[in-house]
Amino acid sequence: MSEKQNDAKCEKGNLISLGVSRVIYIAAIIYMLFPWDKVGLEYLAISPAVALFLGLVFALLCTMPNSKFNKKASKYLLQASVVGLGFGMSIEKSLESGSQGMMFTIVSVMGVMVAGVLIGYWLHLERKTSYLISSGTAICGGSAIAAVGPVLKANENEMAVSLGVIFILNAIALFIFPPIGHYFDMSQTQFGTWAAIAIHDTSSVVGAGSAYGKEACEIATLIKCTRALWIIPLAFVTMLIFREKGNKISIPWFILLFVVAMIINTYCGLPAGVSETIVYIAKRALVVTLFFIGASLSVKMIKSVGIKPLVLAILLWIIIGVSSFFVVKATIV
């Protein structure tokens, strides 16, 4: 067989593989969006954690049919899901519950940033990479990194490594946090507060909170969205520290829309059926979002992380996870 025939055979094989992957990808999305519980088949519904796991399996076994679509879809669908969840929350009740986590948020954000820079220096890690990982751990994972990266003028490799390491730990958090919460008999308020502080990305925070309970999900979402607002001052502080001018700052507008949704639900008298429908759709969208996120994780991304960035991220995660756990258990009922 000639080299040209071999190339043609390989290309045909790749096309078949891509086609099969596309069919599986689309079928998985349709299956996750279908309201199984509404037609009396609750046992067929998929939880956020299972959706993430299926996404990881897809990433390892199949060829991603459209990585650009997957990346954009996960970003915007997550934002829409968070806003949708706001229509099921009372701003008065949420503020009352979330106020207990406000001081934790302030102390933990500042503490993690300082600790991250110092540990990164100790590990001889590249300055921008350690700063990006610290930002992602301190505030809201990939969103914070995406916002701060352009201000730092971080290159593609620095962004990929930082996002990769945060993403890996995010995936782990969604699976281990709810069992830990149950093992230590944490209340809904305790777990929601702890998850919002100790888990990086909003998607995993909402997913873990949802798996633990409705009240935990509400509290976790509120505190996490409040925490995410720190992106704005962090971006300006970053500009001062790194002394760069004319950089674009990405502001998380969906967080403001989340607050607007809560205000509408609290004061505008929406019919119960309307708000319940919006929240239900948001939860289904969140399941698909976590599948998208899992599907974007590749072996190549894992290998690109390296040891030092992973060590930094794990150390910061242990610091914020353990310290916030004991504070929450000691101060919140």
C-alpha positions in Angstrom: 0.0 0.0 0.0 1.4 3.4 -1.0 2.0 6.3 1.3 -0.8 8.2 -0.4 -3.2 5.3 0.2 -2.2 5.1 3.8 -2.9 8.9 4.2 -6.3 8.5 2.6 -7.2 5.6 4.8 -6.1 7.5 7.9 -8.1 10.6 6.8 -11.2 8.4 6.2 -10.7 6.8 9.7 -10.4 10.3 11.3 -13.6 11.5 9.5 -15.5 8.4 10.7 -14.2 8.9 14.2 -15.2 12.6 14.1 -18.7 11.7 12.8 -19.3 9.1 15.5 -18.1 11.6 18.2 -20.4 14.3 16.8 -23.4 11.9 17.0 -22.5 10.9 20.6 -22.0 14.6 21.6 -25.3 15.7 20.2 -27.2 12.7 21.6 -25.7 13.3 25.1 -26.8 17.0 25.0 -30.4 16.1 23.9 -30.6 13.3 26.6 -29.4 15.7 29.4 -31.9 18.4 28.3 -34.8 16.1 28.2 -37.1 16.6 31.3 -37.1 12.9 32.4 -38.5 13.8 35.8 -41.5 15.6 34.3 -42.6 12.4 32.5 -42.3 10.1 35.5 -38.8 8.8 34.7 -36.8 10.5 37.4 -34.2 7.6 37.6 -33.1 8.5 34.0 -32.2 12.1 34.9 -28.6 13.0 35.2 -27.1 15.0 38.1 -24.4 17.8 37.5 -21.7 15.5 38.9 -22.6 12.6 36.6 -22.7 15.1 33.7 -19.2 16.2 34.4 -18.0 12.6 34.7 -19.6 11.8 31.3 -17.9 14.8 29.8 -14.6 13.6 31.1 -15.2 10.1 29.6 -16.2 11.7 26.3 -13.0 13.8 26.3 -10.8 10.7 26.9 -12.5 8.3 24.5 -13.9 10.5 21.7 -12.7 13.3 19.3 -14.1 16.7 20.2 -16.2 17.6 17.1 -16.1 21.4 17.7 -13.9 22.7 20.5 -14.7 26.4 19.8 -18.4 25.8 20.1 -17.9 23.7 23.3 -15.8 26.4 24.9 -18.2 29.2 24.1 -21.3 27.2 24.9 -19.9 26.3 28.4 -19.1 29.9 29.1 -22.4 31.5 28.1 -24.7 28.6 29.2 -23.1 28.8 32.6 -23.8 32.5 32.8 -27.4 32.0 31.7 -27.8 29.2 34.2 -26.7 31.4 37.1 -29.0 34.2 36.1 -31.9 31.7 35.7 -31.2 30.4 39.3 -31.6 34.0 40.5 -35.3 33.8 39.6 -35.8 31.2 42.3 -34.1 33.2 45.1 -35.4 35.8 47.5 -32.8 38.6 47.8 -33.9 39.4 51.4 -33.5 35.8 52.6 -30.3 35.3 50.6 -28.7 38.5 51.9 -29.5 37.4 55.5 -28.0 34.0 54.9 -25.1 35.3 52.8 -24.0 38.1 55.1 -22.4 35.5 57.4 -20.1 34.5 54.6 -19.2 38.1 53.6 -16.2 38.4 56.1 -15.0 35.0 55.0 -15.0 36.2 51.4 -13.0 39.3 52.1 -10.3 37.6 54.3 -10.0 34.5 52.1 -9.6 36.5 48.9 -6.8 38.7 50.3 -5.2 35.8 52.2 -5.1 33.5 49.1 -3.6 36.1 46.9 -0.8 36.9 49.3 -0.2 33.2 50.0 -0.2 32.3 46.3 2.4 34.9 45.4 4.7 33.9 48.3 4.4 30.1 47.6 4.9 30.8 43.9 8.1 32.7 44.7 9.3 29.8 46.9 8.6 27.3 44.1 10.5 29.5 41.6 7.3 29.5 39.5 6.9 32.1 36.7 5.5 35.2 38.3 2.5 35.6 36.0 1.5 31.9 36.2 1.5 32.0 40.0 -0.5 35.2 40.0 -3.1 33.8 37.6 -3.5 30.6 39.7 -3.8 32.6 42.9 -6.5 34.8 41.2 -8.4 31.7 40.1 -8.2 30.1 43.5 -9.1 33.3 45.4 -12.1 34.4 43.4 -13.9 32.3 40.8 -11.6 30.1 38.8 -11.5 30.4 35.1 -13.5 33.6 35.0 -10.9 35.4 37.2 -8.1 34.1 35.1 -9.8 35.1 31.9 -10.3 38.6 33.3 -6.9 39.1 34.8 -4.9 37.5 32.0 -5.2 40.3 29.5 -4.3 42.8 32.1 -1.1 40.8 32.8 -0.5 40.3 29.1 -0.1 36.7 29.9 0.8 34.5 26.9 -1.2 31.5 25.7 0.9 28.9 27.6 0.6 30.8 30.9 -3.2 31.0 30.4 -3.5 27.4 29.4 -1.5 26.1 32.3 -3.4 28.2 34.9 -6.8 27.3 33.5 -5.8 23.7 33.2 -4.7 23.3 36.8 -7.7 25.1 38.2 -10.0 23.1 35.9 -8.6 19.8 37.1 -9.1 20.7 40.8 -12.6 22.0 40.0 -13.6 18.7 38.5 -12.3 16.9 41.7 -14.2 19.3 44.0 -17.6 18.6 42.5 -17.2 14.9 43.4 -15.6 15.1 46.8 -17.2 18.1 48.5 -20.8 16.8 49.0 -19.6 13.5 50.6 -17.2 15.5 52.9 -20.1 17.7 53.9 -22.3 14.8 54.7 -19.6 13.0 56.6 -19.1 15.9 58.9 -22.8 16.5 59.1 -22.6 20.1 57.8 -25.9 22.1 57.6 -27.2 23.5 54.4 -25.9 27.0 55.4 -22.5 25.6 56.4 -22.0 23.6 53.3 -23.2 26.4 50.9 -20.9 28.9 52.6 -17.9 26.5 52.6 -18.4 25.4 48.9 -18.6 29.1 47.7 -15.3 29.9 49.4 -13.3 26.7 48.8 -14.4 25.7 45.3 -13.0 27.7 42.4 -15.5 28.0 39.5 -19.1 29.0 39.7 -20.2 25.9 37.8 -18.7 23.5 40.3 -20.0 25.6 43.3 -23.5 25.6 41.9 -23.2 21.9 41.0 -21.9 20.9 44.5 -24.5 23.1 46.2 -27.3 21.6 44.1 -26.1 18.1 45.0 -26.2 18.9 48.7 -29.6 20.6 48.8 -31.8 23.5 47.6 -30.8 25.9 50.4 -27.1 25.1 50.1 -27.3 25.8 46.4 -29.0 29.2 47.0 -26.4 30.3 49.6 -23.5 29.0 47.6 -24.6 30.8 44.5 -25.1 34.1 46.2 -21.8 34.1 48.1 -19.9 32.9 45.0 -21.5 35.6 42.8 -20.6 38.2 45.5 -17.1 36.8 45.6 -16.8 37.0 41.8 -17.4 40.8 41.9 -13.9 41.0 43.3 -12.7 40.4 39.7 -13.2 44.2 39.1 -11.0 45.6 41.9 -8.5 42.8 41.3 -8.1 43.8 37.7 -7.4 47.4 38.6 -5.0 46.4 41.4 -3.3 44.1 38.9 -2.8 47.0 36.5 -1.1 49.0 39.2 1.1 46.1 40.3 2.3 45.2 36.8 2.2 48.8 35.6 0.6 48.1 32.2 -1.6 50.7 30.5 -4.4 50.4 27.9 -5.4 46.8 28.8 -8.9 45.7 28.4 -10.8 44.6 31.6 -13.4 41.9 31.4 -16.3 42.6 33.8 -18.6 39.7 34.7 -21.9 41.4 33.8 -23.9 38.1 34.3 -23.4 38.6 38.1 -25.2 41.9 37.9 -28.0 40.2 35.9 -28.1 37.5 38.6 -28.8 40.2 41.2 -31.5 41.8 38.9 -33.2 38.4 38.6 -33.3 38.0 42.4 -34.8 41.6 42.7 -37.5 40.8 40.1 -38.4 37.5 41.8 -38.5 39.2 45.2 -40.4 42.4 44.5 -42.2 42.1 41.1 -44.6 39.3 42.0 -43.8 36.8 39.3 -46.3 33.9 39.1 -44.9 30.9 40.9 -45.2 28.8 37.8 -43.0 31.2 35.8 -40.2 31.4 38.3 -40.3 27.6 38.8 -40.1 27.0 35.1 -37.1 29.4 34.7 -35.2 27.8 37.5 -36.0 24.3 36.2 -34.6 25.2 32.7 -31.5 26.8 34.4 -30.8 23.6 36.3 -31.1 21.5 33.1 -28.8 24.0 31.4 -26.3 23.6 34.2 -26.2 19.9 33.7 -25.3 20.4 30.1 -22.8 23.0 31.0 -20.9 20.6 33.2 -20.8 18.1 30.4 -19.3 20.7 28.1 -16.7 21.6 30.7 -15.8 17.9 31.2 -15.6 17.3 27.5 -13.1 20.2 27.1 -10.5 18.5 29.4 -8.0 16.5 27.3 -5.0 14.4 28.1 -2.9 17.0 26.4 -4.2 19.7 28.8 -3.4 17.5 31.8 0.1 16.9 30.6 0.7 20.6 29.9 0.0 21.6 33.5 3.4 20.4 34.9 4.3 19.8 38.5 5.0 23.2 40.0 1.7 24.9 39.0 -0.2 21.9 40.2 1.7 21.9 43.5 0.9 25.6 44.0 -2.8 25.1 43.2 -3.1 22.1 45.5 -1.4 23.9 48.4 -3.6 27.0 48.0 -6.7 24.7 47.7 -5.7 22.9 51.0 -5.1 26.3 52.7 -8.5 27.8 51.8 -10.4 24.5 52.0 -9.2 23.5 55.5 -9.2 27.0 57.0 -12.6 27.9 55.7 -14.0 24.5 56.8 -13.0 25.1 60.4 -14.2 28.7 60.5 -17.6 27.8 59.0 -18.1 24.9 61.3 -17.2 27.0 64.3 -19.2 30.1 63.5 -22.3 29.0 61.4 -25.1 26.9 62.6 
